[in-house]
Amino acid sequence: MPRSRTPRRKVTVIGAGNVGATVAQRVVEAGLADVVLLDIVPGLPQGKALDLAEAAPLLGHDVTVIGSNDYADTADSTVIVVTSGLARQPGMSRDDLLLKNAQIVSSVVEQAAKHSPNAVIVVVTNPLDAMCHVALKASGFPRWRVIGMAGVLDAARFRTFVSMELGVSPVNTCAFVLGGHGDAMVPVPRYSTVGGVPLPQLMSPEQIERIVQRTRDGGAEIVALLKTGSAYYAPAAAAAEMIDAILEDRHKILPCSTYLKGEYGVEGLFVGVPVRISRVGVDEIVQVQLDEGERAEFEKSAASVKELVDKLGTYA
Ligand SMILES: NC(=O)c1ccc[n+]([C@@H]2O[C@H](COP(=O)([O-])OP(=O)(O)OC[C@H]3O[C@@H](n4cnc5c(N)ncnc54)[C@H](O)[C@@H]3O)[C@@H](O)[C@H]2O)c1
C-alpha cells in the first residue's frame, strides 16, 4: 500500500519570536496549512514548533508544524510571512529600526523567495512600509505578491476603541484606515461604522479625535506597558486574517500596504489602502473618494513613508 502523503499547503513564518510564533499558532490551530517556523537562532524555532505540535491532539487539528534554520525546508510555500527583525524597545521609534531590519529582511526574503518563487509574501517587520520595499526588491516578485500587514491591525485597534467607547460588540464595528503604518496613519471615521451607521452619527468630534489619536499611538501604548518587546497577539491575528484570505482565495477587501503605481495619486511607494486579497495576493486596489482633509492627511502620511524609503539606499 503506498504510504506517501499529498503535500498540503505550506506557510513559512520567518522569525520565531513573539509575532512569528503566534502567527504559526494561529495558522496551525485554524488548520489552515502546514507551517515551517524559521529563525536564525538554533533550537528556537524547533522548540516552539514542537511545543505547538504537542498541542495538536488536544486542540484537534492535524496540520504539521516544524521548526528550522534551513531555507530548504521552506520550499514551495504558498505564503511567506516575514517577522524577523528587531522589535521596538521603549523610547525607540519604528524609524530607528530602519537599516538594521532592512539588512535582515533583505537577506531572509532573498533566500526564501529562491525556494518558493510563486509565494505571496506578507511583510510584518517594522518600519512596515519601508520593509515592503526591501522585500519587493530582494524577492524580485511582482508587486501584487508583496503585501504589508499594518492596516488590518490599525483598523482592529480602532474598532476595539470604538467598541469600548460605545459599549458595543467589537464584531459589530467596521473601520477604515489609510496611509503608512506610523504616527501619520489616517483612520477615516466617515467610512467607519457600527452596525452600518457611520461613526460621526454616533460620536462627538472630540470622542472621535480621542479614539483616532489612541489608534495612532496603539503600538506605543503597548510597548510602554510591556517595558520589553512590543504587541504580538493582535498583530499575529491581523497577519492570520491576511494569510487566510490568500489561502482560501476569499477576495476580501482589507487595508494593506501595497505598492502604488499612480493609484491615489502616489507613484512607486508602498502605502496602506484598501485592497482585495485573493490567492494571487493583491488582485485589486480599491480606490475610494477622499475629501480635502482626508487627502491632505493621506499625502502627509505617504510623504513620511517616502522619507524613510529614501534612506534605504540600495535596499529599496
Ligand atoms: N506591522 C505591524 O503592525 C507590526 C506589529 C507588531 C510587530 N511588528 C514588527 O514585527 C517584528 C517582530 O516582532 P517580534 O515582537 O516578534 O520580535 P521578536 O524579537 O520577538 O522576534 C524577532 C525574531 O526574529 C529573529 N531574527 C532576527 N534576525 C533574523 C534573521 N536574519 N533570520 C531569521 N530570523 C531572524 C530573532 O531571532 C527573533 O526570534 C518587529 O520588527 C516588530 O516591530 C510589526
Ligand as a Chemical Component Dictionary entry (heavy atoms), coordinates in Angstrom:
data_LIG
# 
_chem_comp.id                   LIG 
_chem_comp.type                 NON-POLYMER 
_chem_comp.pdbx_formal_charge   0 
_chem_comp.three_letter_code    LIG 
# 
loop_
_chem_comp_atom.comp_id 
_chem_comp_atom.atom_id 
_chem_comp_atom.alt_atom_id 
_chem_comp_atom.type_symbol 
_chem_comp_atom.charge 
_chem_comp_atom.model_Cartn_x 
_chem_comp_atom.model_Cartn_y 
_chem_comp_atom.model_Cartn_z 
_chem_comp_atom.pdbx_ordinal 
LIG N1  N1  N 0  3.393  45.526 11.052 1  
LIG C1  C1  C 0  2.941  45.605 12.281 2  
LIG O1  O1  O 0  1.863  46.114 12.517 3  
LIG C2  C2  C 0  3.758  45.026 13.413 4  
LIG C3  C3  C 0  3.165  44.711 14.638 5  
LIG C4  C4  C 0  3.945  44.131 15.641 6  
LIG C5  C5  C 0  5.305  43.893 15.419 7  
LIG N2  N2  N 1  5.862  44.256 14.237 8  
LIG C6  C6  C 0  7.279  44.036 13.950 9  
LIG O2  O2  O 0  7.497  42.626 13.781 10 
LIG C7  C7  C 0  8.856  42.337 14.063 11 
LIG C8  C8  C 0  8.929  41.143 15.011 12 
LIG O3  O3  O 0  8.413  41.474 16.281 13 
LIG P1  P1  P 0  8.507  40.421 17.492 14 
LIG O4  O4  O 0  7.812  41.018 18.639 15 
LIG O5  O5  O -1 8.143  39.074 17.013 16 
LIG O6  O6  O 0  10.101 40.437 17.754 17 
LIG P2  P2  P 0  10.961 39.287 18.423 18 
LIG O7  O7  O 0  12.251 39.912 18.814 19 
LIG O8  O8  O 0  10.172 38.563 19.452 20 
LIG O9  O9  O 0  11.238 38.255 17.220 21 
LIG C9  C9  C 0  12.035 38.514 16.122 22 
LIG C10 C10 C 0  12.716 37.222 15.709 23 
LIG O10 O10 O 0  13.435 37.451 14.501 24 
LIG C11 C11 C 0  14.573 36.599 14.543 25 
LIG N3  N3  N 0  15.588 37.027 13.582 26 
LIG C12 C12 C 0  16.420 38.099 13.651 27 
LIG N4  N4  N 0  17.240 38.101 12.579 28 
LIG C13 C13 C 0  16.897 37.034 11.821 29 
LIG C14 C14 C 0  17.384 36.504 10.593 30 
LIG N5  N5  N 0  18.383 37.099 9.918  31 
LIG N6  N6  N 0  16.804 35.382 10.114 32 
LIG C15 C15 C 0  15.804 34.763 10.782 33 
LIG N7  N7  N 0  15.315 35.214 11.958 34 
LIG C16 C16 C 0  15.857 36.334 12.461 35 
LIG C17 C17 C 0  15.052 36.728 16.002 36 
LIG O11 O11 O 0  15.938 35.665 16.347 37 
LIG C18 C18 C 0  13.728 36.688 16.747 38 
LIG O12 O12 O 0  13.396 35.370 17.139 39 
LIG C19 C19 C 0  9.458  43.637 14.611 40 
LIG O13 O13 O 0  10.124 44.330 13.581 41 
LIG C20 C20 C 0  8.238  44.421 15.057 42 
LIG O14 O14 O 0  8.475  45.806 15.107 43 
LIG C21 C21 C 0  5.108  44.798 13.235 44 
# 
loop_
_chem_comp_bond.comp_id 
_chem_comp_bond.atom_id_1 
_chem_comp_bond.atom_id_2 
_chem_comp_bond.value_order 
_chem_comp_bond.pdbx_ordinal 
LIG N1  C1  SING 1  
LIG C1  O1  DOUB 2  
LIG C1  C2  SING 3  
LIG C2  C3  SING 4  
LIG C2  C21 DOUB 5  
LIG C3  C4  DOUB 6  
LIG C4  C5  SING 7  
LIG C5  N2  DOUB 8  
LIG N2  C6  SING 9  
LIG N2  C21 SING 10 
LIG C6  O2  SING 11 
LIG C6  C20 SING 12 
LIG O2  C7  SING 13 
LIG C7  C8  SING 14 
LIG C7  C19 SING 15 
LIG C8  O3  SING 16 
LIG O3  P1  SING 17 
LIG P1  O4  DOUB 18 
LIG P1  O5  SING 19 
LIG P1  O6  SING 20 
LIG O6  P2  SING 21 
LIG P2  O7  DOUB 22 
LIG P2  O8  SING 23 
LIG P2  O9  SING 24 
LIG O9  C9  SING 25 
LIG C9  C10 SING 26 
LIG C10 O10 SING 27 
LIG C10 C18 SING 28 
LIG O10 C11 SING 29 
LIG C11 N3  SING 30 
LIG C11 C17 SING 31 
LIG N3  C12 SING 32 
LIG N3  C16 SING 33 
LIG C12 N4  DOUB 34 
LIG N4  C13 SING 35 
LIG C13 C14 SING 36 
LIG C13 C16 DOUB 37 
LIG C14 N5  SING 38 
LIG C14 N6  DOUB 39 
LIG N6  C15 SING 40 
LIG C15 N7  DOUB 41 
LIG N7  C16 SING 42 
LIG C17 O11 SING 43 
LIG C17 C18 SING 44 
LIG C18 O12 SING 45 
LIG C19 O13 SING 46 
LIG C19 C20 SING 47 
LIG C20 O14 SING 48 
# 
